[in-house]
Amino acid sequence: MKLIEIKDTIQQVAEAITAALEIETEIVDDSLEIIGGTGRYLQKIGSYEENGNRESGLIYGKLLQRGTDYFCPDAQKDPEYRALEGELAEICCPIRWEGKVLGLVGLVAFDEIQRHKILEKTDTYTVFLRHMADLIANKLVMTQSRDRLMVKLDSLLKLSEGVSTFEDIVGVSHKINLVKKRGMQVAGSDSTILITGESGCGKELLARAIHYESNRREGPFVALNCGSIPEMLLESELFGYESGAFTGANKNGKIGRFELADGGTLFLDEIGDMPLHLQVKLLDAIQNRILHRVGGLQAVAVDIRIIAATNKNLEEMIENKLFREDLYFRLNVIPLEIPPLRERTEDVSPLLLMALANFAKLMKKEIGGFEKEAMEALLSYHWPGNVRELENVVEYAVNMENTSQIQLGNLPKRVTEKKYRDYFGNSLEGGLKEQTDFFQKAMIEDCLKNLGDTAKKREGKKLAAQSLKISESSLYRRMRELGIPL
């Protein structure tokens, strides 16, 4: 908490005190910076008393440490005061909140009339200054509470994506029903859960369903993809920061995801991408349910449940010194694994129908189903991207379709090309190199096709390389090797 956050209010208080008592007022913060004042102090706002040194042995530094009131009847003779500007007398009171001294407010006499007033009404003026100090502290707390509430509300509005339940996890297979059953069994506890599964299989959907089945359903569900935040920003995104914690920081500070999730559930997706140096701080926060904001000294207690997820082999990462074993065991209290779609093929049909109904409604199209050959192609496809890929395929098809049923020709090439589908089976002719070349060529061509005219430009190649998770130079090299036009 810093007084500078309400500097306008502080200046108004200083001017009000002087107007009422006709004595100059000075207000400094806990770093001895002058942030409000009248008379000669008005020109000194932004400068520091006692050179900003709290250990100088002078009176303001001592008062910040003591947190007590102070009365100086004769500043010229007081060895602690150092009256460099002709001060004659002063009454000073600390600005305190919850035992911490945030600054000082002083009533300073510069002539004998002002000094006489201070000497004559010392007790009255001291009580008055105490009330002004309390007013400043309360205003700071109210401002911070309001700002934090606004930040929290704004963040929650952005993070919330609506209620998800176990009914939203579509599937009829024994494997997916077993996952749902186990999820419902553990929803009522606060134990930490680690959800594993390939990319696109619905890990966040399961986490949301667990949250809304739990006794924390009235609290927030806050999600963070640990792989999508730049490493240098991840700590402040998780734990928040105090005002002035670093250059460019919001002047009011920022609430981190841990605090946003207070009373609810924090979902940490792609936990395997968490940098090692942050894993220690994360482990401490999970174990003790307390955190320290970046630039903050006080511990902040939080009441949250942690659900983590990853598509990586964390045990293998532990062996390679890329993931902390103690953090793994802290996260893996209740393991839940979502099987890939290729291992539960009976779920493909209901997922296709659900996706079709959703996208047809969204795009206001009357599309009632899939033409026979289109459905056969979709059911025989291996779905390496799992449910996310399935939804993308259906969205693409609904965009392309102008009839009452999805036609084979309106499906992406990777689904309709029989040889491409057979790559995942046993009927593709040729050796490993031929199969690999065909598979890569089909992937690259399909990716470029989806980019349309953009693919003819360098920017399109850059986007394609990012989508394929290879470098631009590797993309150009493979295109030349596979005979794909540049």
C-alpha positions as CSV (number, residue, x, y, z in Angstrom):
1,M,0.0,0.0,0.0
2,K,1.5,3.3,-1.1
3,L,0.2,6.8,-0.3
4,I,1.2,8.0,-3.8
5,E,-1.8,6.0,-5.1
6,I,-4.1,8.7,-3.6
7,K,-1.9,11.7,-4.1
8,D,-4.8,14.0,-5.2
9,T,-6.7,13.2,-2.0
10,I,-3.6,13.8,0.1
11,Q,-3.0,17.2,-1.4
12,Q,-6.7,18.1,-0.8
13,V,-6.2,17.1,2.9
14,A,-3.1,19.2,3.2
15,E,-4.8,22.2,1.8
16,A,-7.9,21.7,4.1
17,I,-5.7,21.5,7.2
18,T,-3.9,24.7,6.3
19,A,-7.1,26.4,5.5
20,A,-8.6,25.5,8.8
21,L,-5.6,26.1,11.1
22,E,-3.6,28.6,9.0
23,I,-0.4,26.6,9.6
24,E,1.7,24.9,6.9
25,T,1.2,21.2,6.3
26,E,3.6,18.5,5.0
27,I,2.7,14.9,4.2
28,V,5.4,12.3,3.4
29,D,5.2,8.6,2.6
30,D,7.2,5.7,4.1
31,S,10.2,6.5,1.8
32,L,10.3,10.1,3.0
33,E,9.0,11.4,-0.3
34,I,7.0,14.6,0.0
35,I,3.6,13.8,-1.7
36,G,1.5,16.6,-0.3
37,G,2.0,20.1,1.2
38,T,1.2,23.7,1.4
39,G,3.3,26.9,1.3
40,R,7.0,26.1,0.7
41,Y,6.2,22.3,0.7
42,L,4.0,22.7,-2.3
43,Q,7.1,23.4,-4.4
44,K,8.9,20.5,-2.8
45,I,6.4,17.8,-3.7
46,G,8.3,14.9,-5.3
47,S,11.5,15.6,-3.4
48,Y,12.7,13.7,-0.2
49,E,13.1,14.7,3.4
50,E,16.3,13.7,5.1
51,N,17.6,12.6,1.6
52,G,15.2,9.7,1.7
53,N,17.4,7.9,4.3
54,R,15.3,6.4,7.1
55,E,18.4,5.5,9.0
56,S,19.9,9.0,9.1
57,G,19.1,9.4,12.8
58,L,16.9,12.4,12.1
59,I,13.3,12.8,13.4
60,Y,11.2,11.7,10.4
61,G,13.2,8.5,9.9
62,K,12.8,7.7,13.5
63,L,9.1,8.4,13.5
64,L,8.5,6.1,10.6
65,Q,10.2,3.4,12.6
66,R,8.5,4.2,15.9
67,G,5.0,5.0,14.6
68,T,4.4,7.5,17.4
69,D,3.2,11.1,17.6
70,Y,5.7,13.8,17.9
71,F,5.7,17.4,19.3
72,C,8.6,19.7,18.8
73,P,8.1,23.0,20.6
74,D,11.5,24.5,19.5
75,A,12.8,23.1,16.2
76,Q,15.8,25.4,16.2
77,K,17.2,23.8,19.4
78,D,16.1,20.1,18.7
79,P,19.3,18.2,17.6
80,E,17.1,15.5,15.8
81,Y,15.1,18.0,13.8
82,R,17.7,19.8,11.6
83,A,15.6,22.9,10.9
84,L,17.2,23.8,7.5
85,E,14.3,26.0,6.4
86,G,13.6,28.0,9.4
87,E,11.0,25.8,11.0
88,L,10.1,26.9,14.5
89,A,7.8,24.1,15.8
90,E,5.9,21.0,14.6
91,I,3.3,18.5,15.5
92,C,3.6,15.2,13.5
93,C,1.4,12.1,13.5
94,P,2.0,8.8,11.7
95,I,-0.4,7.5,9.0
96,R,-1.0,3.9,10.0
97,W,-2.9,0.9,8.8
98,E,-2.9,-2.6,10.5
99,G,0.3,-1.8,12.4
100,K,2.2,-0.5,9.4
101,V,3.4,3.1,9.1
102,L,2.5,4.4,5.7
103,G,3.7,7.9,6.1
104,L,3.6,11.1,8.3
105,V,1.5,14.2,8.4
106,G,3.1,17.2,9.9
107,L,1.8,20.7,11.1
108,V,4.8,23.1,10.8
109,A,5.1,26.6,12.2
110,F,7.3,29.1,10.3
111,D,6.6,32.2,12.2
112,E,5.9,33.1,15.9
113,I,2.1,33.4,15.3
114,Q,1.9,29.8,14.0
115,R,4.3,28.6,16.7
116,H,2.1,30.2,19.4
117,K,-0.9,28.4,18.1
118,I,0.9,25.1,18.2
119,L,2.1,25.7,21.7
120,E,-1.3,26.8,22.9
121,K,-3.4,24.1,21.3
122,T,-1.0,21.2,21.2
123,D,-3.5,18.5,22.4
124,T,-6.3,19.8,20.2
125,Y,-4.1,19.9,17.1
126,T,-2.6,16.5,17.8
127,V,-6.1,14.9,18.0
128,F,-7.1,16.7,14.8
129,L,-4.0,15.4,13.0
130,R,-4.7,11.9,14.1
131,H,-8.1,12.1,12.6
132,M,-6.6,13.4,9.4
133,A,-4.1,10.6,9.3
134,D,-6.9,8.1,9.9
135,L,-8.9,9.7,7.1
136,I,-5.9,9.3,4.7
137,A,-5.4,5.7,5.6
138,N,-9.0,4.8,5.2
139,K,-9.2,6.5,1.9
140,L,-6.2,4.5,0.7
141,V,-7.7,1.2,1.8
142,M,-11.1,2.1,0.2
143,T,-9.3,3.1,-3.1
144,Q,-7.3,-0.1,-3.1
145,S,-10.3,-2.3,-2.3
146,R,-12.3,-0.6,-5.0
147,D,-9.5,-0.9,-7.6
148,R,-8.8,-4.5,-6.7
149,L,-12.5,-5.4,-6.9
150,M,-12.8,-3.8,-10.3
151,V,-9.7,-5.7,-11.5
152,K,-11.1,-8.9,-10.1
153,L,-14.5,-8.4,-11.7
154,D,-12.9,-7.5,-15.0
155,S,-10.6,-10.5,-14.9
156,L,-13.4,-12.9,-13.9
157,L,-15.6,-11.7,-16.7
158,K,-12.8,-12.3,-19.2
159,L,-11.9,-15.7,-17.7
160,S,-15.3,-17.1,-17.2
161,E,-16.7,-19.1,-20.1
162,G,-19.9,-20.3,-18.6
163,V,-20.9,-23.4,-16.7
164,S,-19.7,-26.8,-17.8
165,T,-21.1,-30.0,-16.4
166,F,-20.4,-33.7,-16.8
167,E,-23.3,-33.8,-19.2
168,D,-21.3,-31.6,-21.5
169,I,-18.7,-34.4,-21.8
170,V,-20.2,-36.2,-24.8
171,G,-19.5,-39.9,-25.3
172,V,-21.0,-43.3,-24.9
173,S,-17.8,-45.4,-24.6
174,H,-16.9,-47.3,-21.4
175,K,-13.6,-45.4,-21.2
176,I,-15.1,-41.9,-21.2
177,N,-17.9,-42.9,-18.9
178,L,-15.3,-44.3,-16.5
179,V,-13.5,-40.9,-16.6
180,K,-16.7,-39.1,-15.9
181,K,-17.5,-41.4,-13.0
182,R,-14.1,-40.9,-11.4
183,G,-14.4,-37.2,-11.9
184,M,-17.8,-37.1,-10.1
185,Q,-16.4,-39.2,-7.3
186,V,-13.5,-36.8,-6.5
187,A,-15.4,-33.5,-7.2
188,G,-16.6,-33.3,-3.6
189,S,-13.1,-33.1,-2.1
190,D,-10.4,-30.4,-2.2
191,S,-7.6,-32.8,-3.2
192,T,-5.4,-31.7,-6.0
193,I,-6.0,-33.4,-9.4
194,L,-3.7,-34.0,-12.3
195,I,-5.5,-34.6,-15.6
196,T,-3.4,-36.1,-18.4
197,G,-4.2,-36.7,-22.0
198,E,-3.3,-35.7,-25.5
199,S,-3.8,-32.2,-26.8
200,G,-7.4,-31.5,-27.7
201,C,-9.0,-34.3,-25.7
202,G,-11.0,-32.1,-23.4
203,K,-8.9,-31.7,-20.2
204,E,-10.2,-28.2,-19.4
205,L,-13.8,-29.3,-20.0
206,L,-13.3,-32.1,-17.4
207,A,-11.7,-29.6,-15.0
208,R,-14.7,-27.3,-15.3
209,A,-17.2,-30.1,-14.8
210,I,-15.4,-31.2,-11.6
211,H,-15.5,-27.6,-10.4
212,Y,-19.2,-27.2,-11.0
213,E,-20.0,-30.5,-9.4
214,S,-18.0,-29.5,-6.3
215,N,-19.0,-27.4,-3.2
216,R,-16.9,-24.6,-4.8
217,R,-19.3,-24.1,-7.7
218,E,-20.3,-20.7,-6.4
219,G,-16.7,-19.6,-6.4
220,P,-14.7,-18.7,-9.5
221,F,-13.1,-21.1,-12.0
222,V,-9.9,-19.5,-13.1
223,A,-7.8,-21.1,-15.9
224,L,-4.2,-20.4,-17.0
225,N,-2.4,-22.0,-19.8
226,C,1.2,-22.1,-18.5
227,G,2.6,-22.5,-22.1
228,S,0.8,-19.5,-23.5
229,I,2.3,-16.8,-21.2
230,P,5.9,-15.6,-21.8
231,E,8.2,-16.9,-19.1
232,M,9.1,-13.4,-17.9
233,L,5.4,-12.6,-17.3
234,L,4.2,-15.9,-15.9
235,E,5.2,-15.2,-12.3
236,S,3.2,-12.0,-12.1
237,E,0.3,-13.6,-14.0
238,L,0.2,-16.4,-11.4
239,F,0.9,-14.4,-8.2
240,G,0.2,-10.8,-9.1
241,Y,2.4,-7.8,-8.3
242,E,2.3,-4.8,-6.0
243,S,2.2,-1.2,-7.4
244,G,5.6,-0.1,-8.7
245,A,7.0,-3.7,-8.6
246,F,8.7,-3.2,-12.0
247,T,8.9,-0.7,-14.8
248,G,5.7,-0.6,-16.8
249,A,3.7,-2.2,-14.0
250,N,0.1,-1.0,-13.4
251,K,0.2,1.8,-10.8
252,N,-2.5,0.0,-8.8
253,G,-0.7,-3.4,-9.0
254,K,-2.4,-6.5,-10.3
255,I,-4.2,-9.5,-8.9
256,G,-2.8,-12.8,-9.9
257,R,-4.7,-15.9,-10.9
258,F,-4.2,-17.5,-7.5
259,E,-6.0,-14.6,-5.8
260,L,-8.7,-14.5,-8.5
261,A,-9.4,-18.1,-7.8
262,D,-9.8,-17.5,-4.0
263,G,-12.8,-19.6,-2.9
264,G,-12.9,-21.5,-6.1
265,T,-10.7,-23.6,-8.4
266,L,-7.5,-22.7,-10.2
267,F,-6.9,-24.7,-13.4
268,L,-3.2,-24.8,-14.5
269,D,-3.2,-26.2,-18.0
270,E,0.0,-27.4,-19.7
271,I,1.8,-27.6,-16.3
272,G,4.7,-29.3,-18.0
273,D,5.6,-26.0,-19.6
274,M,6.2,-24.3,-16.2
275,P,9.8,-23.1,-15.9
276,L,11.9,-24.8,-13.3
277,H,12.6,-21.6,-11.3
278,L,8.9,-21.0,-10.9
279,Q,8.1,-24.6,-9.9
280,V,9.6,-23.9,-6.5
281,K,7.3,-21.0,-5.8
282,L,4.3,-22.8,-7.2
283,L,5.1,-25.8,-4.9
284,D,5.2,-23.5,-1.9
285,A,1.9,-21.8,-2.8
286,I,0.1,-25.1,-3.4
287,Q,1.5,-26.7,-0.1
288,N,0.8,-23.7,2.2
289,R,-2.0,-22.0,0.3
290,I,-0.2,-18.7,0.7
291,L,1.6,-16.6,-1.9
292,H,3.8,-13.5,-2.2
293,R,3.1,-11.0,-4.9
294,V,6.0,-9.8,-7.0
295,G,7.4,-6.9,-5.2
296,G,5.4,-7.6,-2.1
297,L,6.6,-8.5,1.4
298,Q,3.4,-9.7,3.0
299,A,2.0,-13.2,2.6
300,V,-1.4,-13.5,1.1
301,A,-3.6,-16.5,2.1
302,V,-5.8,-18.1,-0.5
303,D,-8.5,-20.8,-0.3
304,I,-8.4,-22.6,-3.6
305,R,-8.4,-26.1,-5.2
306,I,-5.8,-26.9,-7.8
307,I,-6.5,-28.9,-10.9
308,A,-3.5,-29.2,-13.2
309,A,-3.3,-30.8,-16.7
310,T,-0.7,-31.8,-19.2
311,N,-0.2,-33.6,-22.4
312,K,3.5,-34.4,-21.5
313,N,5.1,-37.3,-19.7
314,L,6.0,-35.7,-16.5
315,E,7.8,-38.7,-15.1
316,E,10.1,-38.7,-18.2
317,M,10.6,-35.0,-17.6
318,I,11.6,-35.7,-14.0
319,E,14.2,-38.1,-15.2
320,N,15.6,-35.4,-17.6
321,K,15.6,-32.8,-14.7
322,L,13.0,-30.7,-16.5
323,F,10.3,-31.1,-13.8
324,R,10.5,-31.2,-10.0
325,E,9.6,-34.6,-8.5
326,D,8.2,-33.0,-5.3
327,L,5.9,-30.8,-7.4
328,Y,4.8,-33.8,-9.4
329,F,3.8,-35.7,-6.3
330,R,2.0,-32.7,-4.9
331,L,0.0,-32.3,-8.1
332,N,-0.6,-36.0,-8.8
333,V,-2.7,-36.7,-5.7
334,I,-5.7,-37.8,-7.8
335,P,-4.6,-38.7,-11.4
336,L,-7.3,-38.7,-14.1
337,E,-6.4,-39.8,-17.7
338,I,-8.5,-38.9,-20.7
339,P,-8.0,-41.5,-23.5
340,P,-7.5,-40.2,-27.0
341,L,-10.4,-40.3,-29.4
342,R,-8.8,-43.1,-31.5
343,E,-9.2,-45.4,-28.5
344,R,-12.9,-44.7,-28.1
345,T,-14.2,-44.6,-31.7
346,E,-17.8,-45.2,-30.5
347,D,-17.7,-41.6,-29.2
348,V,-16.9,-40.1,-32.7
349,S,-20.5,-40.2,-34.0
350,P,-22.2,-38.5,-31.1
351,L,-19.4,-35.9,-31.0
352,L,-19.9,-35.2,-34.7
353,L,-23.6,-34.8,-34.4
354,M,-23.3,-32.5,-31.4
355,A,-20.7,-30.3,-33.2
356,L,-22.8,-30.2,-36.3
357,A,-25.9,-29.0,-34.3
358,N,-23.8,-26.3,-32.5
359,F,-22.1,-24.9,-35.6
360,A,-25.2,-25.1,-37.8
361,K,-27.2,-23.1,-35.2
362,L,-24.3,-20.6,-34.8
363,M,-24.1,-20.0,-38.6
364,K,-27.9,-20.2,-39.0
365,K,-27.8,-23.1,-41.5
366,E,-30.3,-25.9,-41.9
367,I,-27.9,-28.9,-42.0
368,G,-29.4,-32.0,-40.5
369,G,-26.6,-34.6,-40.8
370,F,-23.8,-36.1,-42.8
371,E,-24.0,-37.7,-46.3
372,K,-23.1,-41.4,-46.1
373,E,-19.6,-41.2,-47.7
374,A,-18.8,-38.2,-45.5
375,M,-19.7,-40.0,-42.3
376,E,-17.7,-43.1,-43.4
377,A,-14.7,-40.9,-44.0
378,L,-15.1,-39.2,-40.6
379,L,-15.6,-42.5,-38.8
380,S,-12.5,-44.0,-40.3
381,Y,-10.3,-41.0,-39.6
382,H,-7.8,-41.4,-36.8
383,W,-8.3,-37.9,-35.1
384,P,-4.7,-37.2,-34.0
385,G,-6.0,-33.8,-32.7
386,N,-8.8,-35.5,-30.8
387,V,-12.1,-33.6,-30.0
388,R,-10.6,-30.2,-30.8
389,E,-9.7,-31.3,-34.3
390,L,-13.1,-33.0,-34.7
391,E,-14.8,-29.7,-33.9
392,N,-12.6,-27.8,-36.2
393,V,-13.4,-30.2,-39.1
394,V,-17.1,-29.9,-38.5
395,E,-16.9,-26.1,-38.3
396,Y,-15.0,-26.0,-41.6
397,A,-17.5,-28.3,-43.2
398,V,-20.5,-26.2,-42.1
399,N,-18.8,-23.1,-43.5
400,M,-18.4,-24.9,-46.9
401,E,-21.7,-26.7,-47.1
402,N,-24.7,-25.2,-48.9
403,T,-27.0,-28.3,-48.8
404,S,-29.0,-30.0,-46.0
405,Q,-26.2,-32.6,-45.4
406,I,-22.5,-32.4,-45.1
407,Q,-21.0,-33.7,-48.3
408,L,-17.7,-35.6,-48.7
409,G,-16.3,-32.9,-50.9
410,N,-16.7,-30.3,-48.1
411,L,-14.5,-32.1,-45.6
412,P,-10.8,-31.2,-45.3
413,K,-8.4,-33.1,-47.5
414,R,-6.7,-34.9,-44.6
415,V,-10.1,-36.5,-43.8
416,T,-11.2,-37.4,-47.3
417,E,-7.9,-38.6,-48.7
418,K,-8.1,-42.4,-48.2
419,K,-4.3,-42.9,-48.2
420,Y,-3.9,-40.2,-45.7
421,R,-6.4,-41.9,-43.4
422,D,-4.8,-45.3,-44.0
423,Y,-1.5,-43.9,-42.8
424,F,-2.7,-44.8,-39.4
425,G,-3.7,-48.3,-40.4
426,N,-1.8,-51.0,-42.3
427,S,-2.8,-50.7,-45.9
428,L,-0.6,-47.8,-47.0
429,E,2.0,-49.0,-49.6
430,G,5.7,-48.3,-49.4
431,G,8.3,-48.2,-46.7
432,L,8.7,-45.8,-43.8
433,K,10.2,-43.0,-45.9
434,E,7.3,-43.2,-48.4
435,Q,4.7,-43.2,-45.7
436,T,6.4,-40.3,-43.8
437,D,6.8,-38.2,-47.0
438,F,3.1,-38.8,-48.0
439,F,1.9,-37.9,-44.5
440,Q,4.0,-34.7,-44.3
441,K,3.1,-33.6,-47.8
442,A,-0.6,-34.0,-47.0
443,M,-0.3,-32.1,-43.8
444,I,1.6,-29.2,-45.4
445,E,-0.7,-29.0,-48.4
446,D,-3.8,-29.0,-46.1
447,C,-2.3,-26.4,-43.9
448,L,-1.5,-24.1,-46.8
449,K,-4.9,-24.7,-48.3
450,N,-6.6,-23.5,-45.2
451,L,-4.6,-20.3,-45.4
452,G,-6.0,-19.6,-48.9
453,D,-4.3,-16.7,-50.7
454,T,-2.3,-15.9,-47.7
455,A,-0.2,-19.1,-48.2
456,K,1.3,-17.6,-51.4
457,K,3.0,-14.9,-49.3
458,R,5.8,-15.2,-46.8
459,E,3.5,-14.3,-44.0
460,G,1.4,-17.3,-44.9
461,K,4.4,-19.6,-44.8
462,K,5.3,-18.2,-41.4
463,L,1.8,-18.9,-40.1
464,A,1.9,-22.4,-41.6
465,A,5.3,-23.1,-40.0
466,Q,3.9,-22.0,-36.6
467,S,0.9,-24.2,-37.1
468,L,3.0,-27.2,-38.0
469,K,5.5,-26.4,-35.2
470,I,8.5,-26.2,-37.4
471,S,10.8,-23.4,-38.5
472,E,10.2,-21.5,-41.7
473,S,13.5,-22.8,-43.2
474,S,12.4,-26.4,-42.4
475,L,9.0,-25.7,-44.1
476,Y,10.6,-24.4,-47.3
477,R,13.1,-27.2,-47.4
478,R,10.4,-29.9,-47.0
479,M,8.2,-28.2,-49.6
480,R,11.1,-28.3,-52.1
481,E,11.8,-32.0,-51.2
482,L,8.2,-33.0,-51.5
483,G,7.5,-31.1,-54.8
484,I,5.0,-28.6,-53.2
485,P,5.0,-25.3,-55.2
486,L,6.6,-22.5,-53.3
